[in-house]
């Protein structure tokens, strides 16, 4: 069953990849692509539900399924094995469930695209690799899925590759992820060298046993933890490898929802949670994770405050929310981090797909300054978007409130690295989140219209294939917080104990959290409730700060100066001019010239004159006689 769950999207990729172009873009071809592209992920979701109930019926003993033996090297066997426990169950249901909704949404969004079949083939390929990542028992299988989602994201981000910006965005995502993957590989090598296995359950057991008086692994848990976290920073867009994710908005909107909501960007969070046995013995690595997480959350939120592209706001929001997840991981609240993964999947998928519905209604427009007054024109999109916005802002009782509040509580009071300063930065970020999300809602749907007459004339609600998924995701965004994921995962991912002196502030922190969310709403209403005059005045007053935020703190420019240009210079001067043109081309040209020159000399000897040939014979005879005389 587990193998089937993984292989179904791969089958969809193969069928659509082979037959979609042959069937063409006619009605029959599109129906075939739709049935295969959406039907197989839906079956995978159904089998994931079945696997969940099988896990429950078996007393929550993990399901293990070996597909085949990959390689046998000495006494070490490397198997393609799948592992289904509580954590896998949560992730598999999120990936297949939300992934299927995004596939269905894409039917309407991409209906008129000339590469309809290719798009669904890539979506199915992405889902296959993500399931391989989530269900893999060993780090090796997980790493194949890890690299696979990187490849599939490159194909999807650069799907409209005729546009140079899209192609560059895909390449940027691919290259930056390879930087993080280098750390991941080093961590894997160290673990295998020390333990002789890459099975994650055995690795966790070895470190747990060592912590309880058993034989400790011959490798530093903190070193391994940091190396694996380097891989996670690339995949989950944490500082300093965050720069690829906002540019990934170049792809079609369903791609943004798939990558940024429930799948690829949460892979790093899943990896750290899955390797919790290592991180529980690595306080230094955990402290680094918490610090990087809260810094990323705050940093990305400040940038989101001033973005004008509707998808860019959501992209930086994703980076910020991922920072919250890593903050929870860093203070030992692994189950709470996965809880936020789930709620984030619901409301962020709804937000991205809602943004796609807006863009679809406006004929491709993404600048919020050219929107406004859409609430009455596309009411289903507005209501669902408003619900998801309220959820991410942390207003009770919607889903985001429960998971965000749990993160802030453990950031404050966890005895495994919690600190009041982590809570302060996290709370400030929560305030900014509420503000920039309600700013987005106001500029897009409320107030007076700023659309051109031509655009406003063509505004229309999206088809049911798009709005149906939005309505379901809005319901999940509202009610998903009542699913007790931390409690469900506690037998596997135990919550850290709290500092008793700080725990008494729990209700105070809860009230402050709610007040901050409402304050963000009120501030957005104050700034944009009567047009953009107040915001424009504030922008002029703090022009320097606004310029820094608009240009994303010039991080890309800094990387270009510090890394990009030096590498281009080395490539040009050392490898191209010196290595290629002088050394390689010079050696080859020199050999060719030598052959040409020696050939010319020998050719001149073949003149056809008998007198010259006779002289050559006489010289040869004289030389032979002289040689013979000297050796007598």
PyMOL commands that set and color helices and strands:
alter all, ss='L'
color gray80, all
select helices_A, chain A and resi 2-23+27-57+86-109+116-135+139-157+164-195+200-211+221-235+243-250+253-262+264-274+276-279+283-304+310-330+334-361+368-370+379-393+399-413+420-445+453-457+464-482+485-489+500-503+506-528+533-541+543-550+552-605+610-630
alter helices_A, ss='H'
color red, helices_A
select strands_A, chain A and resi 63-73+76-84
alter strands_A, ss='S'
color yellow, strands_A
deselect
rebuild
show_as cartoon
